[in-house]
């Protein structure tokens, strides 16, 4: 093909004399130089196209032929609009033009078009820089997520403390005899606080970027489960479903729960777009396998995505929904999950109508994961504890957390001492031995880790009976410390059930080493929206 392209090029335009700088070059030398130049163009990913006076496009090398086809053109046919418009501007202004073109789906490519017009003949250089653009976008998105993650870490910690108090005291109130109206009102308070806690978890889920728990999985099966969950909503909302699944697609090495979360979020967004646009719609799901990846395409027939929205669609807190209807974190979390899996996610508008989200995941292999340990969140109500009558020290700098833990523990007939700092707690431990110590991690003066080390030096057995509570599961230092120790960890806002489980674990002696790791993993990795988090903090003053 290259030889025929060069022959066509030589008949219309010869660059060899100008390029070689030799006035005595022979036709054979010109042809050799042309061939060498085109080979170099292929090697560097550049395509050269000649456009004649009649507007026909003649690709001069193999790269040009491929890129011309991507732009909607073909050998000897009328030049595509991207080329003709650039050449028209170049002829009008007398200067070369440099434009960037995004080709139409299903395979969108970023192509640079450099056009030069002279004596009725046009020469166009084409270059595909799709991978470079995607890398730039990924780096930009990573920088955004990293910077916002730092902000989220601090905000989440501050929000989790009051949420712990609201949820905890609501549980205590619900344990009392109440008339129906008051009970419903308190249950509403608890439910709204739990909703706020899930929003905080969503904030932390992309800030923490936890390591996925992967296994070999069938993407088609994961998608079908999500579609089954949404089937009822599709029916009552008049949304049709068109599914084309590649039955021969390879299995992939993924965290099934996280990938299903991505599918669910994308499908829910598509569903909402169609309902808002015309009260019904058609959702199309297509999967396809390639040599080293699988692609999942989820498209709708909604209004499409405006360019100004498409540029920011994966940004944290960006939403087009009305106030109170969305956090602007769903697609940000999706982006983080897919990026963590080494894949990519992007969106395009369809030529006819609507938009499509593409998700690509690399094909890989690994060891099957071990079954995870479950960690129940506990019911809203309060049931009797299996352990009572112990001497417990509570250490937290938040007054509301100290009072909450005091009331919960007194409900179980424990004797409680309160300390508002690590220093105050260290002084109490010097003077008295406690069955259990519940301490916050993040406190002014002496933090939970420093307090633990001081207790461990003085009495290793006492240190084994410390329970950590924390709202800061994002900080690398906090995470590293909690993963080193075997003590139970509760992530705020915690429920009464997990608190009692932790107390039983540390009093179970032999059960400590078995129970503690699951509690630690549950606290540190509680980033899914349905997770039930738990945590604690240190107190001041004593009571019994």
N, C-alpha and C positions, 0 to 999 in steps of 0.2 A: 504493500500500500504506500509506503514511504516514497518509493521510486516514482510512482504515478503522480503523487502529490507534488514532488519536486519538479517533475516535467511540466505540470500545469503552472507551477509558480514561475518557472523560467520563461514561459511564453508571455507572461504579463508583467513581470517585475524582477529585475536582477539587482541584488544588493552587493554582489561580490566585488565589483570594481570600487565602489565607495568604501566598503568595509576593509578590503585588502590594502587599499592605498596604492595599488600598482596600476599604472596606465597601460602596461604592456601585458596584462594577464590574458591568457587564452581562454576560449570558451570552455575547454576542458578543465582549466584551473578554476573558472567561475563555478562550474557545476560541482567540482569537488568541494569548493569552499561552501557552496550552498548546502550540500549534503552534510558537511561537518557542522555548520551552524544549526541545522535542523536537529541533528542528533544531540547537540548540546542543549537545545531548547527542550527536547524530550527529557533529557536527564535532569534538568532543573524544574520540570513540571510546567513549562511555558508552552502555550499553543499559539501558533501564528496562522492568521486567516487573511487571505486577500479578498477584498470585495471590489468587483469590477464596476465599470461605469453604469451597467444595467442593474446593479444592486444585488448580484449573485455572489454568494459566499463560497470561497474555495479554500478549504483547510489545507495547510502546507505541511503538517506533520501529524502523527498519530494522536498526540495530546490534543491538538486543535480539533481534530475530528470528534473526539469524545466530548470535549467541552462544548463544541458547537451543537452537538446533539442534545446535551443537557439544557442548553438555552432554547431548544425548540427548533433548531435548524438542521440542515443536512447538506451533503456535498453537492454543490452546484445550484442549490435552491436559493430562493430569496433570503437575504440576510435577516436574522431575527431582529426584533425591535431594539434589543439592547445594543446591537452592533450598529444598526442603521442610524439610531438617534445619536449615538456617540460620534459617529462619522459626520453626521449633518452638522453637529455643533462644532466639530473640529474644522470642517470646511468653512463654516460661517465666521469663526473667530480667527482662523489661521494658526491656531495653537493646538497641540495634542491634548486629548481629553482622557481623564482617568476616573472611572466610575466603578461602583460595586453593585453587583446584581445578586439578588436572592432568587433562585429558581423555584418553580412551583412544586408542590407535593406531587407524588408521594415521597420522593427523595429530594429534599431541599439542599442546595449547595450554594455556598458563598463564592462567587466568581468575580475576579477583578477584570475589568474591560479597559484596556489602554488603546486609544484610537488615534491614528495619524492619517490625514488626508492630503494627497498631492496629485495634481494633474488629472483629476477625475478618478484616481485609483485610491482605494483605502487599504490600509494595513492595520490589522487589529491583533494585539497580543492578549491572550487569555491566561488566567492562572487561577486554579482552584485553591482557596485557602480556608476551606471549611473547618479542617481540623484545628488550624491556628485560632480561628474565631471561637470555636467551641472551648478550646483551652483557655482563651482569654476570659470568656464568660464564666467558666468554672472557677478560675482563680479569683475573679471579681466577686463571685457569689461566696466563695470560701472566706474571703476577707470580710465581707459583710457579716457572715454568720459568726465569725470569730469575734469581731468587735461587739456585736450585739450580745453574743454569749457571755461576755464579761459583764455587761450591764445586767443581763437576765439573772446571773448568779447572785448578785447582790440584791436585786429586787425580789427574787423568789424567796430568799432567806427572810427578808423583812415582812413579806406577805404571809409566809408560813407560820410565823409566831402568832399573830392575831387569829389566823384561821384555826390553829390548834385550840386556842381558847374557846372560840365560837362553837366548833364542832364538839369539843370535849364537854363543855358545860351543857350543851344541848342534850347530849347523851345522858348526863346525870339528871337533868330535869325530866327526861322521858322515862326514867326509872321510877319516878314518883307517881302517886295517884293523882291524875289530872282529869278535868272534864274534857269532853270531846273537842270543844272549840279550842281550848288552850293547847291540847295535844297536837291538833292539826297545825296550829300556828308555829309551835316549836319544831315540828317535823319539817315545815316549810323553811324555817331558819336553817335547820341542819342541812336540808337538801340544797339550798342556795350556797351555803358555805362549801359543801362538797363539790358543787359545780365550779366554784372559784378555785378550789384546790386542784381540780382537773385541768383548769386553764393554766395554772402554775406548772403542773406536770408537763403540759404541752410546751411551755416555755423552756423547761429544763431538758426536754427530750432532744432538741436540736443543739442546745448549748452543751450538753453532756456528751453527745455523739458516742453513746455507749457501743462497745464492741458487739456486733451481731452474734447470736448463737446459731451457727449455720448447720445445715444438713442438706443432703441431696434431695431435691424436691421437684415435683412435676408442676411447672408453671400453669399448665392448662387446668390441672386439678385445683390449684389455689384460686385461679380466676373463677372457676365454676362454683366454688364454695361462696365466694363473694356475691356472685350473681344470684345464687339461690337465696342469700340473705336479703337481697334487694327485690326479689321477684314479686312479692306482694305489693310493694310500693310502685313498681313498674305497672302492675295491673290497675291499681286504683288511680294512677296518674296518667293513664293512657300513653305509656311509653313503650314503643315496640323495641324488640331486641333482635339484632342480626349478629350471629356468632359464627366465626370461621376460625377454627382451631387447627393448628398444624399437628396432626397425630404423630408425626415422625420427629417432632422437635426433641432435642436432647434435654435431659434433666439438668438442673443447675444447682450450684452450691450457694444456698441463700438461707436467711432467717425467714421461715415461712410466715410467722406472725407479722413481721415488719413488712414483707412484700404484700401480704393481704391488706395491711393498713394503707399502703400506697394505693392499691387497686380501689379500695373502698373510698378513699378521699377523692381520687380522680373521678370515679364514677358518680359520686354524690355531687361534685361540682358540675359535671356535665348534665346530670339530671336537673339540677337547679337552674342552669342556664336555659334549658329547653322549656321548662315550666314557666319561667319568667318571660320568655320570648313569645310563646304561643300556646301555653297551657297543655302541651303534649309534645311528642317527639319520637325520634328513633335513635337508639344507641347502637353503635356498631363496634364490635370487639373482634380484632384479628390478631392472631399470633403466628409468628413465622420464625423458623430456625435458620441460622446461617452457619458457616464453618466454625466460627469461634464465639458466637453470641446468639441470643434469642431476642426477638423484638415483640413487644406487646403494643398495639395501637388501639386507643380508645377514642372514638369520634362521636360527635353529636351533630344534630342539624339545627343547632341554636343560632344565635346572631353572629357568632365568631368572636374573636378577641381583638379589640382595637390595638393598633401598634403601641400606643402609649401605655396600655395595660400589659401587653406582652413583654415589654422590656422590664417590667417590675414584678411579674407574676410570681416569681419565687422569692421575692424580698420578704424578710420578716416584717410582720404587722401590716403588710399591704393587703387591703381588701376592697372590693367594690360593693360589698354588702352594706346595708343600712347599719347604723350604730346599734350595738347590742346583738347583732345577728351573726357575727363572726369575729374571730381573733386575728385573722390574717396570718395564721401559722400553719394551716393544713398543708399547703403546697410547699412551704419552707421545710417542714418535717419530711415530706415526700422527697424533696431534693436531697436532704441530708442522708436519708436512708439509702437511696439509690447510689449516691456518691460513695457512701461507706462500703457498698457492695462492689465498687469499681465499675459501675455502669453509668448511664447518663439518661436524663429525662428532659424533654423539650416539647414545645407546642408549636403548632402551625395552623393557619387558617386554611380551610378547604376551598377549592375554586368555586364549587357550586354554592355552598352555605355551610356554616358551622365551623367547628375546629376539631383538631385531633391532638391528643397527647401521645407521644412516642416514648416508650421505656425500653432501653436496651440493657441487658444483663449479660456479663461474660459467662461462658461455659467453663466450669472448673470442677475439680474433684477434691474431696477431702474425707476425713473420717466422719462417720455418723456421730451425732452428738449424743451424750448421755441424757437420760430423761431428767428434766429439771424438777426441782422441788417446789411444791405449791406453797403459797403463803396466803392464807385467808385474811380478808380485811376485817372481819368481825361485823356483827349486826349493829343496827342503830341502837337497839335497846341494850340494857345492861343485865347480864346473867350472873349468878353467884360465882365467885372465884373459888378455885380448888385450893388456894394457898391463902392463909391469913395469919395474923398475930406476929409478924416479923418487924424488926427494927430497920427502917429504911431511911437513907439520906437522899434528899433531892437537891441537886445543884443546878441553878439556872438564873441568869441575870434578868429574865423577864418575869415580872410579878404575876401576870396572868397564868403563865405556865406553872409557876411554883404553886399557886393556889389550886389550879386544876389538878395537878398531880397529888397535892395534899388531900383534896376531897375524894379523888378516886381511890387512893390508898386507904384512907380512913373508912371508906365504904366497905373495904375488905378487911377491916379490923386490924390494919397495920399501925404501928407507932411510927410517926414521921418527924424527921428533923429537916429543916430547910436552910439552904445556904445560897446567897446571891452571887457568889464568886468562887473561883477555884481556890483562892487564898483562904477564904473563910471555911470552905469545905476541908481543906488540908488541915486547918487548925482543929476542926471537930474530929477528924479521923485520928489525930494525935491523942485525943482525950477519950475517944469512945470507939468501940468496935461495932460495925453495922453488918446486918445480914446481907443487905443489898445497897448499892449506891447507884442512883440514876443521875447522870450528868450530861449537860449540854456540851457540845463540842466547841462552839464559837462564843467565847466570853472575853470581856476586857480583863487585863491583868494576866491571870493564869488561865489558859484555855483548857479544854477537856483532855487533850493529848498530854500536856505538861502535868496536869493533875494525875492522870493515870500513871505516868512514869514515876511520879513521886510516891504514890501509893504502892506501886509495884516494888520499888526499892525497899520500902519499909515492911510490906506484908504481901508477898506474891499471891497468897491465897485470897486475900481481900480484893486484890486487883482483878482476879478472875470473876468476882461477883459484881463487877461494874457493868451497867447497861448504858450505852451511849444513845443520846437523842440529838438529831441535827436537822437543820434546814439547809445545810450547805453540802449537798452531795456532788457539786460540780467542781469545787476547788480541788486541784490535783493533790495538794498536800493532805487535805482531809480524806480524800478517797484512798490515797496510798496508806495512810495510817490505819483506816478502818479495815482495809484488806489485809493488813499485817496481823492485827489482833484477832482473837477468836471470840471476843465478846459480842453479845447481841447488839444490834443497831436498830433504832426506830427512826424512820424519816418523818418529819413533820409535814402535814398535820396527821398525827396518829390517832387510831381508835383505841377504845378500851380493851378490846379483845387481844390485839397484838401485844399490848403492854403486859397483860396478864400472862400471855404465852412466854414473853421474854423473862418475866420473873420466875415462872416455873422452870424455864431452861437453866437459869443460873443456879437455882436451888437443887436441880436434879443431879448435880455433881457430874456423874458419867454422861449425862445427857447434854452437858454444856458443849463439848466439842462437836457433837452431832447436830445440835439444834442451832448453835450460833452461826455457822457459815450460811445456812439458808436464810436466816434473818438478815445477815449482813448483805447477801446478794440481793434480797428483796428490797432492802432500803436503798442500796447504791444503784440498782438497775431498775427501780420503779419508774420507768419513763413512759410506759404505755398509757394511753388515755383511760383504760379500764383498771389500772393498777390501784391498789389501796395502800397509800403511803403511810409512814409512821415516823415520828421523831420526838426528841426531848431536849430540855435545856436546864441548867443549874439554878438553885434558889438561895434565898437568905432566911434567917431566923428559924427557930425550932418550935415544934408543937407536937402534941401527942393526943 
